Amino acid sequence: MNFKSYFLSILTLLILISCKSTESSFVKSRKTLSNNYLTGNSIAIYEGINDTTFVNLKDFSSDFVFDMKYATDDNFLKSKVYDCGECYLRLKTIKSLVEANEEFKSLGYRIKLYDCYRPLDVQKKMWVIMPNADYVANPAKGSIHNRGGAVDITLIDENGIELDMGTSFDFFGPEASHNYQDISRKIRKNRALLKSVMLKHNFKSFDSEWWHYNLIDSSKDNLANFKWNCN
């Protein structure tokens, strides 16, 4: 091998090593980002996902607590209507929800979820039992839950204890309303905390249900009726 061939071989080898090192650094960087994304740290990967895509909240944050009532019989239907307790929402809803939860965490609280996206077929079952638009959306028009833009939530403290909101989830009566005044100062304060932070992060409240929040403008999204897979 002459000097020129030897020199070109060494140069090629150095380039390959450099490329491999660069690629390795890139892979490590992406892995770090993915880990942050999956564990709910401050970095979240939203790139390449359309804002209206339905995604699983658990893939974006581990900082929420889940008590998905319709995956149990602990609900006003008195039956399990979800095969498993997953929280699917449109990506834009999740973005705002994660931001709200970050603020709650800074105050010593976290969001606990009761319901997220709800298939339209489940909405029809609810309407049969409770045909009252103050509490259950008419499936002819559909709910924001059916559009992936609504959440039913409460707050828990650092010990995992739910804040007293005055009624249980899915309590059908005036006592569950934001406008109901015959409750203690503590309950009013708890409801006000939940509402003020959620409104700050692009949600709006539902007058008759302290637990229900809709992402602003989510009523423009299409209704959905898919069922998620359960592992």
N, C-alpha and C positions, 0 to 999 in steps of 0.2 A: 504494500500500500504506500503510495507516494504521500508527500506532505499535504498536498491539496486535498486528497481524499480523506486523509486522517483528520484534517481541520474541519471539513464539512461534516464528518461523522460525529465529532465532538460537539459541534455547533447544534446539530440536529438533536443530539441527546439532551443538551442543556435546554433547548426549547421545549422538548417533551416533558422534562422534569418541571419546568416553570409552569407549563399549561396544567399539569396534573396538580401542582401545588395551588394554583389559582382556582381550579375546579374544586379541589378539596375545601378551600376556604369558603367558596361560594356555597357548597353543599352544607358545610357547618353553619354558615350564616342563615341559610334557609331553614335548617333544622332548628336553630335557636328561635327563629321567628315563629315557626310552627309550634314549638313547645309553648312559647308565650301565648300564642293564639289559643291553644287547646286548654291551657291552665288558667286562662282568664287574667293574665298579667296585662300590663298597660299597652303592649303592642298587640294589635289585632289585625289579622290579614283579611281584608275585604276585597282586595284586588281581584278582578276577573269574575266577580259575582254580581249579577244584576240586583239592584235594590229591591225589585219585586219578587225575587226568587224565594221560595220557601226553604228554610234551613232549620236545623235543630239547634236550639239555644245552647244545649250542652256542648256543642262543638265550638262554641265561641267564649264560653265562660264557665268556670266551676264555682263561681261566687254566689250562685243562687241556691235557694232551698226549694224543693219540689214536694207538693202535696196535691197531686193531680186528682181532684175529687171524682171525676167521671171515669177514672180507671179503677174506681172502687164502687161500692154501693152506698157510700157515705155522701149522698147527694139527694136532691129533692125528687129525682126520678126513682130512687131506691133500687137502682140497678147499675151494674157496670156496663158502660156503653163504649168505652175505649179498651182496646186489647191490652194496651200498656200505657204507662204514664209519661209520654214524651211531650215536649213543648216545642212545637213547630210554629214559626212565624215568618213573615216576610223579612228579608234582611234589613230593610230600613227600620222596621219595628224593633228588631234586636239591637241595632246601633243605638237607638234612643234609650232603650231599656237598660243596656249596659252602662250608658252614661249616667242614667238616673241612679242605678245601683252603686256606682262609684261614689256619688255624692252621699247616698245613705250610709255607705261604709265609713266615710270620713266622719260621720256623726255617731257611729257605733251601732248601726243597724244594717240589715240586709233584706232584700225582697224575698218573700216566700210566694210561690205561684200556686194558684188553684186551677187555672185553666188558661189555655192559649188558643191556638187555632182549633176550630171545631168544624168537623165535616157538616155539610148542609143536611144530610140525612139525620144526624143527631139533633139538629135544630128543629126538624119536623117532629121528632118524638117529644121534645120539650114543649112545643107549641100545643100539642094534643093535651098535655097535662096542665099547662099554665098558659092559656090563650089570652094573655094580658101584656100588651106592648110596653107597659111600665116596667116589666121585669124580664120578659122574653121577647125577642124580636120575631116578628112574623116571618116565617120562612119564604113567603111569597116575595118579600123584598130582601130577606137575608140579614144576617147580623154582621157586625164588623169582625166578630170571632170567625165567621165563615170566610172572611176576606184576609185573615192573617194579620189583622191590625189591632186586635184587642187583647188585653190581658186582665185576668182577675187575680188580685194580689193582696197581700197584707205585708206587715213588717215584723221582723223578729229582732230581738236584742242580741247582745254578744253571748248570752247564755242559751240562745235558741228559743227563747220564750216569745210567743206572739204578743204584740202590743194589744191592749184592750181597745177594740173598735166599737164596742157596744152591742153588736149582734154577731151571730155566726155568718159565715159565707152563705149566700143564697137564701138569706132571710127575706121573705116576701112580706113586707110591711113598712109603714112609715118610719119606723125606728132606724131603718137602714139608710135613710136618705141623708144627703149632705146638709139638707135644710132643717133636719129635725133638731130641736133645741132642748128637749127634755132629757138631757144626758149630762153626765158629770163633766167638769172642766177638763179632767184628765183625758176623757174619751174625745172631747172636742179638739184638744191639743194633738192627740195622736192622729186623728183624721186630717187635721189641718196640715200636719207635717207630711203625711203621705201625699196629700193633694198638692201642696205647694211645690214639692220637688218634682212630682210627675208633670205638672203643668210647665215647669221650667224647662223640661226636656221633651217638649213637643207632643205631649199628650193632653187630652181633655177628659174631664170627669163625666160621669153619668149620674144625674141628679138623684135617682132613686136607689143607687147602689154604691156604697162607699168604696167597694173593692174593685169596681170596673173602670178601666181606662182605655180610651181609644187613641191611636196615633192620629194626629191631625191629617186630614185629607185622605185617610185610608178608605173612606166610603167610596172613593172613585175606583178602587181596585175590584177585580172580578171576584165573584163568588167561587168557592172551591169545594170539592166533595171527595178529595182523595183520602185514603187511609194510609198512615205511615206503617212501615215495617217494624216488627218487634223482634229483637234478637233473642 
